[in-house]
């Protein structure tokens, strides 16, 4: 089984510090030291960008958008 490597433009699931922090994000760009810039919908409905560690991202379930 090959390891999933997130690339800019891909969708991913971000596991935040709490279980309630899980959200779907779009990868925008690579940052430094194993971090990625991602974009998500914020609490007020606006797009927000933030950096996350690469290991905090996982591949979304295959049936997410089917």
PQR file with spaces between the fields and no chain letter, atoms N, CA, C, O and H, PARSE charges and radii, in Angstrom:
ATOM       1  N    UNK     1       0.840   -1.173    0.000 -0.4000 1.5000
ATOM       2  CA   UNK     1       0.000    0.000    0.000 -0.0000 2.0000
ATOM       3  C    UNK     1       0.890    1.243    0.000  0.5500 1.7000
ATOM       4  O    UNK     1       1.775    1.367    0.847 -0.5500 1.4000
ATOM       5  N    UNK     2       0.669    2.157   -0.934 -0.4000 1.5000
ATOM       6  CA   UNK     2       1.481    3.359   -1.003 -0.0000 2.0000
ATOM       7  C    UNK     2       0.912    4.438   -0.082  0.5500 1.7000
ATOM       8  O    UNK     2      -0.295    4.515    0.148 -0.5500 1.4000
ATOM       9  H    UNK     2      -0.050    2.056   -1.623  0.4000 1.0000
ATOM      10  N    UNK     3       1.797    5.245    0.424 -0.4000 1.5000
ATOM      11  CA   UNK     3       1.396    6.315    1.332 -0.0000 2.0000
ATOM      12  C    UNK     3       0.836    7.483    0.517  0.5500 1.7000
ATOM      13  O    UNK     3       1.395    7.841   -0.520 -0.5500 1.4000
ATOM      14  H    UNK     3       2.777    5.182    0.237  0.4000 1.0000
ATOM      15  N    UNK     4      -0.262    8.074    0.981 -0.4000 1.5000
ATOM      16  CA   UNK     4      -0.893    9.196    0.300 -0.0000 2.0000
ATOM      17  C    UNK     4      -0.063   10.451    0.509  0.5500 1.7000
ATOM      18  O    UNK     4       0.303   10.775    1.639 -0.5500 1.4000
ATOM      19  H    UNK     4      -0.717    7.783    1.823  0.4000 1.0000
ATOM      20  N    UNK     5       0.233   11.150   -0.562 -0.4000 1.5000
ATOM      21  CA   UNK     5       0.992   12.389   -0.488 -0.0000 2.0000
ATOM      22  C    UNK     5       0.096   13.535   -0.940  0.5500 1.7000
ATOM      23  O    UNK     5      -0.245   13.617   -2.120 -0.5500 1.4000
ATOM      24  H    UNK     5      -0.063   10.886   -1.480  0.4000 1.0000
ATOM      25  N    UNK     6      -0.293   14.420   -0.026 -0.4000 1.5000
ATOM      26  CA   UNK     6      -1.159   15.531   -0.410 -0.0000 2.0000
ATOM      27  C    UNK     6      -0.430   16.521   -1.316  0.5500 1.7000
ATOM      28  O    UNK     6       0.736   16.841   -1.085 -0.5500 1.4000
ATOM      29  H    UNK     6      -0.016   14.354    0.933  0.4000 1.0000
ATOM      30  N    UNK     7      -1.120   17.000   -2.344 -0.4000 1.5000
ATOM      31  CA   UNK     7      -0.561   17.959   -3.287 -0.0000 2.0000
ATOM      32  C    UNK     7      -1.504   19.152   -3.397  0.5500 1.7000
ATOM      33  O    UNK     7      -2.698   19.016   -3.130 -0.5500 1.4000
ATOM      34  H    UNK     7      -2.068   16.740   -2.532  0.4000 1.0000
ATOM      35  N    UNK     8      -0.993   20.312   -3.782 -0.4000 1.5000
ATOM      36  CA   UNK     8      -1.859   21.478   -3.935 -0.0000 2.0000
ATOM      37  C    UNK     8      -3.027   21.193   -4.881  0.5500 1.7000
ATOM      38  O    UNK     8      -2.857   20.594   -5.943 -0.5500 1.4000
ATOM      39  H    UNK     8      -0.023   20.422   -3.998  0.4000 1.0000
ATOM      40  N    UNK     9      -4.208   21.636   -4.472 -0.4000 1.5000
ATOM      41  CA   UNK     9      -5.428   21.408   -5.235 -0.0000 2.0000
ATOM      42  C    UNK     9      -6.226   20.211   -4.762  0.5500 1.7000
ATOM      43  O    UNK     9      -7.406   20.087   -5.090 -0.5500 1.4000
ATOM      44  H    UNK     9      -4.346   22.123   -3.610  0.4000 1.0000
ATOM      45  N    UNK    10      -5.605   19.328   -3.998 -0.4000 1.5000
ATOM      46  CA   UNK    10      -6.284   18.118   -3.522 -0.0000 2.0000
ATOM      47  C    UNK    10      -7.170   18.428   -2.319  0.5500 1.7000
ATOM      48  O    UNK    10      -6.932   19.386   -1.583 -0.5500 1.4000
ATOM      49  H    UNK    10      -4.647   19.428   -3.732  0.4000 1.0000
ATOM      50  N    UNK    11      -8.185   17.607   -2.136 -0.4000 1.5000
ATOM      51  CA   UNK    11      -9.023   17.684   -0.946 -0.0000 2.0000
ATOM      52  C    UNK    11      -8.460   16.748    0.104  0.5500 1.7000
ATOM      53  O    UNK    11      -7.905   15.698   -0.221 -0.5500 1.4000
ATOM      54  H    UNK    11      -8.378   16.828   -2.733  0.4000 1.0000
ATOM      55  N    UNK    12      -8.602   17.129    1.359 -0.4000 1.5000
ATOM      56  CA   UNK    12      -8.089   16.318    2.452 -0.0000 2.0000
ATOM      57  C    UNK    12      -8.983   16.499    3.669  0.5500 1.7000
ATOM      58  O    UNK    12      -9.794   17.423    3.726 -0.5500 1.4000
ATOM      59  H    UNK    12      -9.052   17.982    1.622  0.4000 1.0000
ATOM      60  N    UNK    13      -8.829   15.618    4.628 -0.4000 1.5000
ATOM      61  CA   UNK    13      -9.509   15.742    5.910 -0.0000 2.0000
ATOM      62  C    UNK    13      -8.467   16.147    6.938  0.5500 1.7000
ATOM      63  O    UNK    13      -7.438   15.488    7.085 -0.5500 1.4000
ATOM      64  H    UNK    13      -8.170   14.867    4.582  0.4000 1.0000
ATOM      65  N    UNK    14      -8.738   17.229    7.644 -0.4000 1.5000
ATOM      66  CA   UNK    14      -7.827   17.739    8.659 -0.0000 2.0000
ATOM      67  C    UNK    14      -8.323   17.310   10.031  0.5500 1.7000
ATOM      68  O    UNK    14      -9.474   17.557   10.389 -0.5500 1.4000
ATOM      69  H    UNK    14      -9.575   17.765    7.524  0.4000 1.0000
ATOM      70  N    UNK    15      -7.461   16.674   10.783 -0.4000 1.5000
ATOM      71  CA   UNK    15      -7.787   16.277   12.155 -0.0000 2.0000
ATOM      72  C    UNK    15      -7.171   17.307   13.086  0.5500 1.7000
ATOM      73  O    UNK    15      -5.957   17.321   13.291 -0.5500 1.4000
ATOM      74  H    UNK    15      -6.526   16.473   10.492  0.4000 1.0000
ATOM      75  N    UNK    16      -7.998   18.159   13.642 -0.4000 1.5000
ATOM      76  CA   UNK    16      -7.524   19.193   14.552 -0.0000 2.0000
ATOM      77  C    UNK    16      -7.120   18.608   15.892  0.5500 1.7000
ATOM      78  O    UNK    16      -6.974   17.394   16.035 -0.5500 1.4000
ATOM      79  H    UNK    16      -8.984   18.148   13.475  0.4000 1.0000
ATOM      80  N    UNK    17      -6.943   19.473   16.862 -0.4000 1.5000
ATOM      81  CA   UNK    17      -6.500   19.029   18.170 -0.0000 2.0000
ATOM      82  C    UNK    17      -7.591   18.304   18.940  0.5500 1.7000
ATOM      83  O    UNK    17      -7.298   17.552   19.869 -0.5500 1.4000
ATOM      84  H    UNK    17      -7.061   20.459   16.746  0.4000 1.0000
ATOM      85  N    UNK    18      -8.841   18.521   18.566 -0.4000 1.5000
ATOM      86  CA   UNK    18      -9.955   17.823   19.212 -0.0000 2.0000
ATOM      87  C    UNK    18     -10.717   17.032   18.165  0.5500 1.7000
ATOM      88  O    UNK    18     -10.588   17.295   16.969 -0.5500 1.4000
ATOM      89  H    UNK    18      -9.079   19.132   17.811  0.4000 1.0000
ATOM      90  N    UNK    19     -11.495   16.084   18.599 -0.4000 1.5000
ATOM      91  CA   UNK    19     -12.279   15.290   17.651 -0.0000 2.0000
ATOM      92  C    UNK    19     -13.269   16.162   16.891  0.5500 1.7000
ATOM      93  O    UNK    19     -13.543   15.907   15.718 -0.5500 1.4000
ATOM      94  H    UNK    19     -11.600   15.871   19.571  0.4000 1.0000
ATOM      95  N    UNK    20     -13.808   17.188   17.541 -0.4000 1.5000
ATOM      96  CA   UNK    20     -14.742   18.103   16.885 -0.0000 2.0000
ATOM      97  C    UNK    20     -14.029   18.970   15.847  0.5500 1.7000
ATOM      98  O    UNK    20     -14.688   19.632   15.046 -0.5500 1.4000
ATOM      99  H    UNK    20     -13.586   17.396   18.494  0.4000 1.0000
ATOM     100  N    UNK    21     -12.709   18.975   15.850 -0.4000 1.5000
ATOM     101  CA   UNK    21     -11.938   19.791   14.931 -0.0000 2.0000
ATOM     102  C    UNK    21     -11.738   19.175   13.560  0.5500 1.7000
ATOM     103  O    UNK    21     -11.017   19.752   12.745 -0.5500 1.4000
ATOM     104  H    UNK    21     -12.174   18.437   16.501  0.4000 1.0000
ATOM     105  N    UNK    22     -12.340   18.031   13.265 -0.4000 1.5000
ATOM     106  CA   UNK    22     -12.179   17.407   11.948 -0.0000 2.0000
ATOM     107  C    UNK    22     -12.962   18.204   10.911  0.5500 1.7000
ATOM     108  O    UNK    22     -14.128   18.539   11.120 -0.5500 1.4000
ATOM     109  H    UNK    22     -12.926   17.563   13.927  0.4000 1.0000
ATOM     110  N    UNK    23     -12.305   18.504    9.792 -0.4000 1.5000
ATOM     111  CA   UNK    23     -12.985   19.236    8.721 -0.0000 2.0000
ATOM     112  C    UNK    23     -12.342   18.917    7.390  0.5500 1.7000
ATOM     113  O    UNK    23     -11.188   18.494    7.318 -0.5500 1.4000
ATOM     114  H    UNK    23     -11.358   18.232    9.623  0.4000 1.0000
ATOM     115  N    UNK    24     -13.106   19.127    6.348 -0.4000 1.5000
ATOM     116  CA   UNK    24     -12.596   18.941    4.996 -0.0000 2.0000
ATOM     117  C    UNK    24     -11.928   20.237    4.563  0.5500 1.7000
ATOM     118  O    UNK    24     -12.462   21.325    4.781 -0.5500 1.4000
ATOM     119  H    UNK    24     -14.044   19.471    6.406  0.4000 1.0000
ATOM     120  N    UNK    25     -10.760   20.113    3.949 -0.4000 1.5000
ATOM     121  CA   UNK    25      -9.995   21.272    3.515 -0.0000 2.0000
ATOM     122  C    UNK    25      -9.477   21.038    2.102  0.5500 1.7000
ATOM     123  O    UNK    25      -9.433   19.910    1.612 -0.5500 1.4000
ATOM     124  H    UNK    25     -10.327   19.230    3.772  0.4000 1.0000
ATOM     125  N    UNK    26      -9.089   22.133    1.464 -0.4000 1.5000
ATOM     126  CA   UNK    26      -8.429   22.067    0.159 -0.0000 2.0000
ATOM     127  C    UNK    26      -7.003   22.541    0.361  0.5500 1.7000
ATOM     128  O    UNK    26      -6.772   23.575    0.988 -0.5500 1.4000
ATOM     129  H    UNK    26      -9.125   23.050    1.862  0.4000 1.0000
ATOM     130  N    UNK    27      -6.058   21.802   -0.158 -0.4000 1.5000
ATOM     131  CA   UNK    27      -4.650   22.153   -0.020 -0.0000 2.0000
ATOM     132  C    UNK    27      -4.326   23.245   -1.027  0.5500 1.7000
ATOM     133  O    UNK    27      -4.580   23.098   -2.223 -0.5500 1.4000
ATOM     134  H    UNK    27      -6.246   20.962   -0.667  0.4000 1.0000
ATOM     135  N    UNK    28      -3.762   24.340   -0.533 -0.4000 1.5000
ATOM     136  CA   UNK    28      -3.453   25.492   -1.377 -0.0000 2.0000
ATOM     137  C    UNK    28      -2.001   25.461   -1.831  0.5500 1.7000
ATOM     138  O    UNK    28      -1.719   25.623   -3.018 -0.5500 1.4000
ATOM     139  H    UNK    28      -3.555   24.459    0.439  0.4000 1.0000
ATOM     140  N    UNK    29      -1.081   25.254   -0.897 -0.4000 1.5000
ATOM     141  CA   UNK    29       0.347   25.293   -1.235 -0.0000 2.0000
ATOM     142  C    UNK    29       1.164   24.606   -0.157  0.5500 1.7000
ATOM     143  O    UNK    29       0.679   24.335    0.942 -0.5500 1.4000
ATOM     144  H    UNK    29      -1.310   25.123    0.068  0.4000 1.0000
ATOM     145  N    UNK    30       2.411   24.333   -0.495 -0.4000 1.5000
ATOM     146  CA   UNK    30       3.342   23.801    0.495 -0.0000 2.0000
ATOM     147  C    UNK    30       3.970   24.969    1.232  0.5500 1.7000
ATOM     148  O    UNK    30       4.270   26.003    0.636 -0.5500 1.4000
ATOM     149  H    UNK    30       2.806   24.554   -1.387  0.4000 1.0000
ATOM     150  N    UNK    31       4.166   24.800    2.522 -0.4000 1.5000
ATOM     151  CA   UNK    31       4.845   25.810    3.340 -0.0000 2.0000
ATOM     152  C    UNK    31       6.210   25.251    3.711  0.5500 1.7000
ATOM     153  O    UNK    31       6.789   24.491    2.936 -0.5500 1.4000
ATOM     154  H    UNK    31       3.922   23.959    3.006  0.4000 1.0000
ATOM     155  N    UNK    32       6.727   25.601    4.853 -0.4000 1.5000
ATOM     156  CA   UNK    32       8.048   25.138    5.268 -0.0000 2.0000
ATOM     157  C    UNK    32       7.942   24.066    6.341  0.5500 1.7000
ATOM     158  O    UNK    32       6.928   23.960    7.030 -0.5500 1.4000
ATOM     159  H    UNK    32       6.257   26.219    5.483  0.4000 1.0000
ATOM     160  N    UNK    33       8.989   23.281    6.474 -0.4000 1.5000
ATOM     161  CA   UNK    33       9.149   22.297    7.556 -0.0000 2.0000
ATOM     162  C    UNK    33       7.971   21.337    7.696  0.5500 1.7000
ATOM     163  O    UNK    33       7.487   21.102    8.803 -0.5500 1.4000
ATOM     164  H    UNK    33       9.813   23.367    5.913  0.4000 1.0000
ATOM     165  N    UNK    34       7.515   20.788    6.581 -0.4000 1.5000
ATOM     166  CA   UNK    34       6.457   19.778    6.641 -0.0000 2.0000
ATOM     167  C    UNK    34       5.068   20.329    6.877  0.5500 1.7000
ATOM     168  O    UNK    34       4.174   19.583    7.278 -0.5500 1.4000
ATOM     169  H    UNK    34       7.908   20.980    5.682  0.4000 1.0000
ATOM     170  N    UNK    35       4.862   21.602    6.642 -0.4000 1.5000
ATOM     171  CA   UNK    35       3.554   22.216    6.806 -0.0000 2.0000
ATOM     172  C    UNK    35       2.952   22.514    5.433  0.5500 1.7000
ATOM     173  O    UNK    35       3.669   22.678    4.446 -0.5500 1.4000
ATOM     174  H    UNK    35       5.588   22.208    6.316  0.4000 1.0000
ATOM     175  N    UNK    36       1.623   22.580    5.392 -0.4000 1.5000
ATOM     176  CA   UNK    36       0.904   22.920    4.175 -0.0000 2.0000
ATOM     177  C    UNK    36      -0.077   24.046    4.474  0.5500 1.7000
ATOM     178  O    UNK    36      -0.606   24.140    5.581 -0.5500 1.4000
ATOM     179  H    UNK    36       1.040   22.446    6.194  0.4000 1.0000
ATOM     180  N    UNK    37      -0.314   24.897    3.484 -0.4000 1.5000
ATOM     181  CA   UNK    37      -1.341   25.926    3.590 -0.0000 2.0000
ATOM     182  C    UNK    37      -2.625   25.299    3.065  0.5500 1.7000
ATOM     183  O    UNK    37      -2.653   24.769    1.954 -0.5500 1.4000
ATOM     184  H    UNK    37       0.116   24.821    2.585  0.4000 1.0000
ATOM     185  N    UNK    38      -3.696   25.360    3.871 -0.4000 1.5000
ATOM     186  CA   UNK    38      -4.971   24.798    3.476 -0.0000 2.0000
ATOM     187  C    UNK    38      -6.049   25.864    3.567  0.5500 1.7000
ATOM     188  O    UNK    38      -5.877   26.889    4.227 -0.5500 1.4000
ATOM     189  H    UNK    38      -3.673   25.790    4.774  0.4000 1.0000
ATOM     190  N    UNK    39      -7.164   25.604    2.893 -0.4000 1.5000
ATOM     191  CA   UNK    39      -8.297   26.525    2.890 -0.0000 2.0000
ATOM     192  C    UNK    39      -9.538   25.758    3.318  0.5500 1.7000
ATOM     193  O    UNK    39      -9.759   24.627    2.885 -0.5500 1.4000
ATOM     194  H    UNK    39      -7.303   24.772    2.357  0.4000 1.0000
ATOM     195  N    UNK    40     -10.349   26.380    4.172 -0.4000 1.5000
ATOM     196  CA   UNK    40     -11.583   25.755    4.648 -0.0000 2.0000
ATOM     197  C    UNK    40     -12.644   26.834    4.799  0.5500 1.7000
ATOM     198  O    UNK    40     -12.363   28.022    4.637 -0.5500 1.4000
ATOM     199  H    UNK    40     -10.170   27.299    4.523  0.4000 1.0000
ATOM     200  N    UNK    41     -13.850   26.418    5.107 -0.4000 1.5000
ATOM     201  CA   UNK    41     -14.929   27.353    5.385 -0.0000 2.0000
ATOM     202  C    UNK    41     -14.918   27.626    6.883  0.5500 1.7000
ATOM     203  O    UNK    41     -15.012   26.699    7.688 -0.5500 1.4000
ATOM     204  H    UNK    41     -14.078   25.453    5.238  0.4000 1.0000
ATOM     205  N    UNK    42     -14.803   28.885    7.253 -0.4000 1.5000
ATOM     206  CA   UNK    42     -14.741   29.270    8.658 -0.0000 2.0000
ATOM     207  C    UNK    42     -16.105   29.266    9.322  0.5500 1.7000
ATOM     208  O    UNK    42     -17.112   28.954    8.686 -0.5500 1.4000
ATOM     209  H    UNK    42     -14.726   29.638    6.599  0.4000 1.0000
ATOM     210  N    UNK    43     -16.136   29.606   10.580 -0.4000 1.5000
ATOM     211  CA   UNK    43     -17.378   29.585   11.356 -0.0000 2.0000
ATOM     212  C    UNK    43     -18.421   30.572   10.856  0.5500 1.7000
ATOM     213  O    UNK    43     -19.619   30.333   11.003 -0.5500 1.4000
ATOM     214  H    UNK    43     -15.317   29.859   11.096  0.4000 1.0000
ATOM     215  N    UNK    44     -17.984   31.670   10.272 -0.4000 1.5000
ATOM     216  CA   UNK    44     -18.929   32.674    9.768 -0.0000 2.0000
ATOM     217  C    UNK    44     -19.209   32.502    8.281  0.5500 1.7000
ATOM     218  O    UNK    44     -19.818   33.372    7.659 -0.5500 1.4000
ATOM     219  H    UNK    44     -17.010   31.865   10.152  0.4000 1.0000
ATOM     220  N    UNK    45     -18.772   31.394    7.713 -0.4000 1.5000
ATOM     221  CA   UNK    45     -19.046   31.097    6.306 -0.0000 2.0000
ATOM     222  C    UNK    45     -18.036   31.656    5.325  0.5500 1.7000
ATOM     223  O    UNK    45     -18.177   31.454    4.119 -0.5500 1.4000
ATOM     224  H    UNK    45     -18.277   30.687    8.218  0.4000 1.0000
ATOM     225  N    UNK    46     -17.036   32.341    5.803 -0.4000 1.5000
ATOM     226  CA   UNK    46     -16.010   32.900    4.920 -0.0000 2.0000
ATOM     227  C    UNK    46     -14.866   31.902    4.769  0.5500 1.7000
ATOM     228  O    UNK    46     -14.638   31.071    5.648 -0.5500 1.4000
ATOM     229  H    UNK    46     -16.922   32.505    6.783  0.4000 1.0000
ATOM     230  N    UNK    47     -14.159   31.990    3.664 -0.4000 1.5000
ATOM     231  CA   UNK    47     -12.986   31.137    3.460 -0.0000 2.0000
ATOM     232  C    UNK    47     -11.871   31.585    4.376  0.5500 1.7000
ATOM     233  O    UNK    47     -11.611   32.779    4.525 -0.5500 1.4000
ATOM     234  H    UNK    47     -14.344   32.666    2.951  0.4000 1.0000
ATOM     235  N    UNK    48     -11.218   30.623    4.983 -0.4000 1.5000
ATOM     236  CA   UNK    48     -10.072   30.915    5.843 -0.0000 2.0000
ATOM     237  C    UNK    48      -8.902   30.051    5.392  0.5500 1.7000
ATOM     238  O    UNK    48      -9.088   28.921    4.941 -0.5500 1.4000
ATOM     239  H    UNK    48     -11.428   29.653    4.862  0.4000 1.0000
ATOM     240  N    UNK    49      -7.711   30.589    5.518 -0.4000 1.5000
ATOM     241  CA   UNK    49      -6.490   29.846    5.188 -0.0000 2.0000
ATOM     242  C    UNK    49      -5.646   29.745    6.440  0.5500 1.7000
ATOM     243  O    UNK    49      -5.534   30.697    7.212 -0.5500 1.4000
ATOM     244  H    UNK    49      -7.560   31.507    5.884  0.4000 1.0000
ATOM     245  N    UNK    50      -5.053   28.573    6.631 -0.4000 1.5000
ATOM     246  CA   UNK    50      -4.178   28.364    7.773 -0.0000 2.0000
ATOM     247  C    UNK    50      -3.182   27.276    7.429  0.5500 1.7000
ATOM     248  O    UNK    50      -3.368   26.544    6.457 -0.5500 1.4000
ATOM     249  H    UNK    50      -5.145   27.800    6.004  0.4000 1.0000
ATOM     250  N    UNK    51      -2.132   27.167    8.213 -0.4000 1.5000
ATOM     251  CA   UNK    51      -1.124   26.143    7.967 -0.0000 2.0000
ATOM     252  C    UNK    51      -1.328   24.984    8.937  0.5500 1.7000
ATOM     253  O    UNK    51      -1.701   25.171   10.096 -0.5500 1.4000
ATOM     254  H    UNK    51      -1.980   27.762    9.002  0.4000 1.0000
ATOM     255  N    UNK    52      -1.075   23.794    8.432 -0.4000 1.5000
ATOM     256  CA   UNK    52      -1.202   22.580    9.239 -0.0000 2.0000
ATOM     257  C    UNK    52      -0.011   21.681    8.964  0.5500 1.7000
ATOM     258  O    UNK    52       0.643   21.797    7.928 -0.5500 1.4000
ATOM     259  H    UNK    52      -0.772   23.642    7.492  0.4000 1.0000
ATOM     260  N    UNK    53       0.261   20.797    9.889 -0.4000 1.5000
ATOM     261  CA   UNK    53       1.316   19.817    9.676 -0.0000 2.0000
ATOM     262  C    UNK    53       0.823   18.756    8.702  0.5500 1.7000
ATOM     263  O    UNK    53      -0.344   18.364    8.733 -0.5500 1.4000
ATOM     264  H    UNK    53      -0.271   20.703   10.731  0.4000 1.0000
ATOM     265  N    UNK    54       1.702   18.308    7.860 -0.4000 1.5000
ATOM     266  CA   UNK    54       1.360   17.319    6.837 -0.0000 2.0000
ATOM     267  C    UNK    54       0.742   16.059    7.447  0.5500 1.7000
ATOM     268  O    UNK    54      -0.192   15.493    6.879 -0.5500 1.4000
ATOM     269  H    UNK    54       2.650   18.627    7.836  0.4000 1.0000
ATOM     270  N    UNK    55       1.255   15.616    8.597 -0.4000 1.5000
ATOM     271  CA   UNK    55       0.747   14.377    9.188 -0.0000 2.0000
ATOM     272  C    UNK    55      -0.646   14.541    9.813  0.5500 1.7000
ATOM     273  O    UNK    55      -1.262   13.551   10.206 -0.5500 1.4000
ATOM     274  H    UNK    55       2.013   16.076    9.058  0.4000 1.0000
ATOM     275  N    UNK    56      -1.145   15.777    9.907 -0.4000 1.5000
ATOM     276  CA   UNK    56      -2.501   16.009   10.417 -0.0000 2.0000
ATOM     277  C    UNK    56      -3.560   15.855    9.328  0.5500 1.7000
ATOM     278  O    UNK    56      -4.756   15.928    9.608 -0.5500 1.4000
ATOM     279  H    UNK    56      -0.645   16.582    9.588  0.4000 1.0000
ATOM     280  N    UNK    57      -3.122   15.644    8.096 -0.4000 1.5000
ATOM     281  CA   UNK    57      -4.049   15.487    6.973 -0.0000 2.0000
ATOM     282  C    UNK    57      -4.170   14.022    6.592  0.5500 1.7000
ATOM     283  O    UNK    57      -3.207   13.258    6.658 -0.5500 1.4000
ATOM     284  H    UNK    57      -2.150   15.584    7.870  0.4000 1.0000
ATOM     285  N    UNK    58      -5.363   13.658    6.197 -0.4000 1.5000
ATOM     286  CA   UNK    58      -5.567   12.301    5.692 -0.0000 2.0000
ATOM     287  C    UNK    58      -6.402   12.374    4.426  0.5500 1.7000
ATOM     288  O    UNK    58      -7.092   13.360    4.171 -0.5500 1.4000
ATOM     289  H    UNK    58      -6.145   14.279    6.144  0.4000 1.0000
ATOM     290  N    UNK    59      -6.326   11.327    3.654 -0.4000 1.5000
ATOM     291  CA   UNK    59      -7.078   11.251    2.410 -0.0000 2.0000
ATOM     292  C    UNK    59      -8.557   11.122    2.735  0.5500 1.7000
ATOM     293  O    UNK    59      -8.923   10.327    3.601 -0.5500 1.4000
ATOM     294  H    UNK    59      -5.765   10.526    3.862  0.4000 1.0000
ATOM     295  N    UNK    60      -9.430   11.893    2.055 -0.4000 1.5000
ATOM     296  CA   UNK    60     -10.857   11.778    2.323 -0.0000 2.0000
ATOM     297  C    UNK    60     -11.386   10.411    1.908  0.5500 1.7000
ATOM     298  O    UNK    60     -10.785    9.718    1.088 -0.5500 1.4000
ATOM     299  H    UNK    60      -9.133   12.539    1.352  0.4000 1.0000
ATOM     300  N    UNK    61     -12.506   10.041    2.484 -0.4000 1.5000
ATOM     301  CA   UNK    61     -13.131    8.762    2.144 -0.0000 2.0000
ATOM     302  C    UNK    61     -13.492    8.750    0.659  0.5500 1.7000
ATOM     303  O    UNK    61     -13.869    9.790    0.119 -0.5500 1.4000
ATOM     304  H    UNK    61     -12.995   10.604    3.150  0.4000 1.0000
ATOM     305  N    UNK    62     -13.389    7.613   -0.010 -0.4000 1.5000
ATOM     306  CA   UNK    62     -13.622    7.549   -1.459 -0.0000 2.0000
ATOM     307  C    UNK    62     -15.038    7.965   -1.849  0.5500 1.7000
ATOM     308  O    UNK    62     -15.235    8.459   -2.958 -0.5500 1.4000
ATOM     309  H    UNK    62     -13.083    6.768    0.429  0.4000 1.0000
ATOM     310  N    UNK    63     -16.009    7.786   -0.993 -0.4000 1.5000
ATOM     311  CA   UNK    63     -17.388    8.099   -1.359 -0.0000 2.0000
ATOM     312  C    UNK    63     -17.811    9.485   -0.915  0.5500 1.7000
ATOM     313  O    UNK    63     -19.009    9.769   -0.887 -0.5500 1.4000
ATOM     314  H    UNK    63     -15.849    7.384   -0.092  0.4000 1.0000
ATOM     315  N    UNK    64     -16.894   10.348   -0.572 -0.4000 1.5000
ATOM     316  CA   UNK    64     -17.222   11.673   -0.053 -0.0000 2.0000
ATOM     317  C    UNK    64     -18.057   12.475   -1.041  0.5500 1.7000
ATOM     318  O    UNK    64     -19.029   13.114   -0.637 -0.5500 1.4000
ATOM     319  H    UNK    64     -15.921   10.118   -0.594  0.4000 1.0000
ATOM     320  N    UNK    65     -17.705   12.462   -2.332 -0.4000 1.5000
ATOM     321  CA   UNK    65     -18.408   13.255   -3.312 -0.0000 2.0000
ATOM     322  C    UNK    65     -19.063   12.425   -4.403  0.5500 1.7000
ATOM     323  O    UNK    65     -19.371   12.950   -5.473 -0.5500 1.4000
ATOM     324  H    UNK    65     -16.916   11.943   -2.660  0.4000 1.0000
ATOM     325  N    UNK    66     -19.277   11.163   -4.159 -0.4000 1.5000
ATOM     326  CA   UNK    66     -19.940   10.297   -5.153 -0.0000 2.0000
ATOM     327  C    UNK    66     -21.445   10.464   -5.089  0.5500 1.7000
ATOM     328  O    UNK    66     -22.170    9.819   -5.846 -0.5500 1.4000
ATOM     329  H    UNK    66     -19.027   10.736   -3.290  0.4000 1.0000
